[in-house]
Structures are given as C-alpha cells and as structure tokens.
Amino acid sequence: AKLNALRTYNSIKNADIVVVRFGEKYRQWNAAFDAGFAVASDIPLIVVHGEDNQHALKEVDASALLVLDNPNKVPAALNYVINGKL
C-alpha cells in the first residue's frame, strides 16, 4: 500500500492537471485524499462523478476548477484546456 501511495504522490506532484473520478467502482476515500492533495499542491483539479454523489462531494467540487458528470467528457475538456478547441 505504501509503495502505491508513493507512486500516486509522485504522479500528482508531476501532473499539470489531476482528474479524480468518484463512483461505485472507485475507493471514495482514496479519491478524496488524492483530490485534496492535488489542491493542497496547487495543481488544477477536475472532478468526475454522477448526480448521486453531488451532495456528498460539494466541498470537493468547490475546490475543483471543473466538475463533470461523465468520464467521457474529460477528453473534450482537456482538448479545450490544451488547444482551445471544443
């Protein structure tokens, strides 16, 4: 577990943007910790989750620069951020 945590720490520290996805298949506490670490490291955060998690994640959403309801929207959002094209 610590080796994986070190890998994640290093990946976040080297990232230009961090995308964190919340959902049934994803460990919520790990995702929330990674989101908080990205924000604390001053790395832009994109959060992805469905409506079912909207209320529970309102504080996480408030710290994100972008909140999406579907992971399929991430590539278009990143394309816009990087290239200015939708």
JODA-V695565 format. One record per residue. N is the residue number from 1. RES is the residue in three letters. SS is DSSP state (H for helix, E for strand, - for the rest). OMEGA is omega in whole degrees, 0 to 359 (999 if undefined). D_FIRST is the distance of its C-alpha to the first C-alpha in whole Angstrom. Layout:
BEGIN
<<N/RES/SS/OMEGA/D_FIRST> <N/RES/SS/OMEGA/D_FIRST>>
END
This chain:
BEGIN
<<1/ALA/-/181/0> <2/LYS/H/177/4> <3/LEU/H/177/5> <4/ASN/H/178/5> <5/ALA/H/177/6> <6/LEU/H/177/9> <7/ARG/H/179/10> <8/THR/H/178/11> <9/TYR/H/181/12> <10/ASN/H/180/14> <11/SER/H/180/15> <12/ILE/H/181/16> <13/LYS/H/181/18> <14/ASN/-/184/20> <15/ALA/-/171/21> <16/ASP/-/179/25> <17/ILE/E/177/24> <18/VAL/E/175/21> <19/VAL/E/180/21> <20/VAL/E/181/19> <21/ARG/E/176/20> <22/PHE/-/178/20> <23/GLY/-/183/21> <24/GLU/-/186/21> <25/LYS/-/187/18> <26/TYR/-/181/16> <27/ARG/-/187/14> <28/GLN/H/183/16> <29/TRP/H/177/14> <30/ASN/H/180/11> <31/ALA/H/180/15> <32/ALA/H/178/17> <33/PHE/H/180/14> <34/ASP/H/177/14> <35/ALA/H/179/18> <36/GLY/H/179/19> <37/PHE/H/178/17> <38/ALA/H/180/19> <39/VAL/H/179/22> <40/ALA/H/178/22> <41/SER/-/180/22> <42/ASP/-/177/25> <43/ILE/-/181/24> <44/PRO/E/185/25> <45/LEU/E/170/24> <46/ILE/E/180/25> <47/VAL/E/179/24> <48/VAL/E/175/24> <49/HIS/-/178/25> <50/GLY/-/180/28> <51/GLU/H/182/30> <52/ASP/H/179/29> <53/ASN/H/187/26> <54/GLN/-/183/29> <55/HIS/-/183/29> <56/ALA/-/184/26> <57/LEU/-/185/25> <58/LYS/H/178/28> <59/GLU/H/177/27> <60/VAL/H/179/24> <61/ASP/H/182/27> <62/ALA/H/180/29> <63/SER/H/180/27> <64/ALA/-/174/26> <65/LEU/-/180/29> <66/LEU/E/176/29> <67/VAL/E/180/28> <68/LEU/E/181/29> <69/ASP/-/184/29> <70/ASN/-/180/28> <71/PRO/H/179/26> <72/ASN/H/179/29> <73/LYS/H/183/30> <74/VAL/H/181/28> <75/PRO/H/179/29> <76/ALA/H/179/33> <77/ALA/H/179/32> <78/LEU/H/177/30> <79/ASN/H/178/33> <80/TYR/H/181/35> <81/VAL/H/185/33> <82/ILE/H/188/33> <83/ASN/H/182/37> <84/GLY/-/181/38> <85/LYS/-/176/39> <86/LEU/-/999/39>>
END
